Amino acid sequence: MKVTQVKFKGAFEFQPDPNQRLEFVASFELRPKPDKQWSDVFDCEVEGYNAKQCGKLKKGENIDARQFNHDDKNAREDVRVACYSVGEIPSLHEDLKKLVKVTNNKLMSVASKSVEASKEIERLKEILNPEV
């Protein structure tokens, strides 16, 4: 199932430790609710994105900063991300929308190849001679 919307649900302040910077946790909702196959592909995309973000961390920043968290077991439609200012939320929203587009495109490509393979199988059933 293709996800067509990434809705910003809100954000709340979070300070895991008094010695650390104040963070904001932004929450997004994927619509329509993705199925398991979509979520699996999306999780792979998120892992790649998060690995890149980890390499961009500045000294003293939380390792989870600007990394998307997608809990596909309990609520496949929910995605959260921590950041250090409300001003970061629009660019994180755009990044999330890009990840959704990449996921949608990968699944469309897989579906297209599957249809092509099915057609070729049917064609082979018609043309291959069963006689020995």
KAZICOR-V438399 format. One record per residue. N is the residue number from 1. OMEGA is omega in degrees with one decimal (999 if undefined). Layout:
# KAZICOR-V438399
n->{N:N}
omega->{OMEGA:OMEGA}
This chain:
# KAZICOR-V438399
n->{1:2:3:4:5:6:7:8:9:10:11:12:13:14:15:16:17:18:19:20:21:22:23:24:25:26:27:28:29:30:31:32:33:34:35:36:37:38:39:40:41:42:43:44:45:46:47:48:49:50:51:52:53:54:55:56:57:58:59:60:61:62:63:64:65:66:67:68:69:70:71:72:73:74:75:76:77:78:79:80:81:82:83:84:85:86:87:88:89:90:91:92:93:94:95:96:97:98:99:100:101:102:103:104:105:106:107:108:109:110:111:112:113:114:115:116:117:118:119:120:121:122:123:124:125:126:127:128:129:130:131:132}
omega->{-177.4:174.7:-175.7:-179.2:173.0:-174.4:174.3:-177.4:-179.3:179.7:175.7:178.7:-178.2:175.3:-174.3:-177.0:-179.5:179.6:-179.5:179.1:174.1:178.3:171.4:176.3:179.8:-178.4:-179.6:178.0:176.4:-179.6:-13.9:-178.2:-177.6:175.8:-175.2:-179.1:179.4:-178.8:179.6:179.0:179.3:179.3:177.1:177.8:179.6:179.1:178.1:178.4:-178.2:178.3:178.0:-179.5:-178.9:178.8:-178.2:-177.3:175.3:-179.6:177.8:179.6:177.9:-178.8:179.9:-178.3:177.5:176.0:-178.6:178.2:-178.5:-179.8:-174.5:179.7:-174.7:-176.6:-175.7:-176.2:-175.5:175.4:178.6:177.1:176.7:177.4:-175.1:176.6:177.5:179.8:178.2:-172.5:179.5:-179.7:175.5:175.9:178.4:177.5:179.1:178.0:177.4:177.9:178.0:179.2:179.0:178.9:178.7:-178.8:178.9:-179.8:176.9:178.7:178.4:-179.9:179.4:178.7:179.3:178.2:178.7:180.0:178.7:178.7:179.8:177.4:179.0:178.4:179.1:176.7:-178.6:-171.2:-178.8:-176.5:-178.8:-177.4:179.0:999}
